[in-house]
Amino acid sequence: PHIRTFNEEFQTCAVQGAWPLIDNQYLYIQATSTPTRGSSYITILTKITVILKNWRECAELQIYQAELDNVPPAFVDGSVTGGDRRGHQSLRVHSHDPGRHAEIWATHIGTMIVVRQVGRSLSLSVRSPRAIVESYTPEQDLQLCVWGCPVSQRMETPYVHPSTPAYTHCSSLLPVQDVYFQACLFDLQVTGDLNSSASAVAALEDARAMISNPDRVHLLTGRA
Amino acid sequence: CRILQCNSDFVAATLEIGVIGGGGKDGANAVYCSALRSYALCTQRTARACRGDLAYHSAVQGIEDLLIQHRCPQTGPTAQPRPLPKPPLSGNGCFYEKGFMQKEGRAPEYLHCGVFGD
């Protein structure tokens, strides 16, 4: 997967298997990457698990799980709300497109999580207050959203000549040559499928919706 | 790998008790041993992530040497663990943003993470 971290770093990561994206006192999110299309090193996200931890009077533990071709509009116990304490529900799941999109709100930690299926892969976007993101102990030391991808697992984005169809296609969808544009080029080069650009476009839309300062949406790093 | 956190926790603990090097008195030595055992526990917790880290292996060896040098028992009390990060909520508020604004007079700083690709 491509990762835009909480620290505004951007990496393309070759990790396989289940990896924690976020692991703090309130929230645990894990994503499973699986090799695809006959390649041993190109992976897609096939499963995302969100555990909203029990928190005092505000929320009881609740679990959300999405798999490829099954992004449910509810928690694993079938409910669409949770944390029903003191007459207030802190947790809520909502969907614009059941089966392919879910929005999870946790008001007691001011956090919004969006899970999507775009093409043949899942994606995740999270908006969370700094104090919540930083509420981890030294033992919670594996979090791709916080520390980024392990150095040994990072992949170089390939140079793509402007005259190629991939470049033209990504430019038409993503006019700003930022990290989302780079991700689009990468995915098109790897898959050879123009439809794979939808993932970067959706990730940019989520970033626009979640980042209040428009100047910070288009992250420019490395080749971008 | 969070070995630097273990190192700084140990340095902070020894500075607090003023016994860098262990001191000579029995009481000071007992406190120093307690700090060393906490240091050892901290390294154990981060062992998986620090598998290939030279600073980690150096710390583990150093702790073993110091435990022997100061004749510290393998088991015994450990220093108080580092306090957990302050909970963001206070009073009866289950609305983080509302509670934060009441307390700080401004909206919280939000961070964004995106994981995607096809």
Boltz contact constraints between the chains, C-beta under 6 A:
constraints:
  - contact:
      token1: [A, 1]
      token2: [B, 115]
      max_distance: 6.0
  - contact:
      token1: [A, 1]
      token2: [B, 117]
      max_distance: 6.0
  - contact:
      token1: [A, 2]
      token2: [B, 116]
      max_distance: 6.0
  - contact:
      token1: [A, 2]
      token2: [B, 117]
      max_distance: 6.0
  - contact:
      token1: [A, 3]
      token2: [B, 115]
      max_distance: 6.0
  - contact:
      token1: [A, 4]
      token2: [B, 114]
      max_distance: 6.0
  - contact:
      token1: [A, 6]
      token2: [B, 111]
      max_distance: 6.0
  - contact:
      token1: [A, 6]
      token2: [B, 113]
      max_distance: 6.0
  - contact:
      token1: [A, 58]
      token2: [B, 94]
      max_distance: 6.0
  - contact:
      token1: [A, 88]
      token2: [B, 94]
      max_distance: 6.0
  - contact:
      token1: [A, 90]
      token2: [B, 94]
      max_distance: 6.0
  - contact:
      token1: [A, 107]
      token2: [B, 95]
      max_distance: 6.0
  - contact:
      token1: [A, 108]
      token2: [B, 94]
      max_distance: 6.0
  - contact:
      token1: [A, 108]
      token2: [B, 96]
      max_distance: 6.0
  - contact:
      token1: [A, 109]
      token2: [B, 96]
      max_distance: 6.0
  - contact:
      token1: [A, 110]
      token2: [B, 96]
      max_distance: 6.0
  - contact:
      token1: [A, 110]
      token2: [B, 97]
      max_distance: 6.0
  - contact:
      token1: [A, 119]
      token2: [B, 118]
      max_distance: 6.0
  - contact:
      token1: [A, 121]
      token2: [B, 118]
      max_distance: 6.0
  - contact:
      token1: [A, 123]
      token2: [B, 116]
      max_distance: 6.0
  - contact:
      token1: [A, 124]
      token2: [B, 115]
      max_distance: 6.0
  - contact:
      token1: [A, 125]
      token2: [B, 114]
      max_distance: 6.0
  - contact:
      token1: [A, 126]
      token2: [B, 113]
      max_distance: 6.0
  - contact:
      token1: [A, 127]
      token2: [B, 110]
      max_distance: 6.0
  - contact:
      token1: [A, 127]
      token2: [B, 112]
      max_distance: 6.0
  - contact:
      token1: [A, 128]
      token2: [B, 111]
      max_distance: 6.0
  - contact:
      token1: [A, 129]
      token2: [B, 108]
      max_distance: 6.0
  - contact:
      token1: [A, 129]
      token2: [B, 110]
      max_distance: 6.0
  - contact:
      token1: [A, 130]
      token2: [B, 109]
      max_distance: 6.0
  - contact:
      token1: [A, 130]
      token2: [B, 111]
      max_distance: 6.0
  - contact:
      token1: [A, 131]
      token2: [B, 88]
      max_distance: 6.0
  - contact:
      token1: [A, 133]
      token2: [B, 111]
      max_distance: 6.0
  - contact:
      token1: [A, 135]
      token2: [B, 85]
      max_distance: 6.0
  - contact:
      token1: [A, 138]
      token2: [B, 2]
      max_distance: 6.0
  - contact:
      token1: [A, 138]
      token2: [B, 5]
      max_distance: 6.0
  - contact:
      token1: [A, 139]
      token2: [B, 45]
      max_distance: 6.0
  - contact:
      token1: [A, 141]
      token2: [B, 2]
      max_distance: 6.0
  - contact:
      token1: [A, 141]
      token2: [B, 49]
      max_distance: 6.0
  - contact:
      token1: [A, 145]
      token2: [B, 113]
      max_distance: 6.0
  - contact:
      token1: [A, 187]
      token2: [B, 117]
      max_distance: 6.0
  - contact:
      token1: [A, 187]
      token2: [B, 118]
      max_distance: 6.0
  - contact:
      token1: [A, 196]
      token2: [B, 118]
      max_distance: 6.0
  - contact:
      token1: [A, 199]
      token2: [B, 116]
      max_distance: 6.0
  - contact:
      token1: [A, 199]
      token2: [B, 117]
      max_distance: 6.0
  - contact:
      token1: [A, 199]
      token2: [B, 118]
      max_distance: 6.0
  - contact:
      token1: [A, 203]
      token2: [B, 114]
      max_distance: 6.0
  - contact:
      token1: [A, 203]
      token2: [B, 116]
      max_distance: 6.0
  - contact:
      token1: [A, 207]
      token2: [B, 114]
      max_distance: 6.0
  - contact:
      token1: [A, 210]
      token2: [B, 112]
      max_distance: 6.0
  - contact:
      token1: [A, 211]
      token2: [B, 112]
      max_distance: 6.0
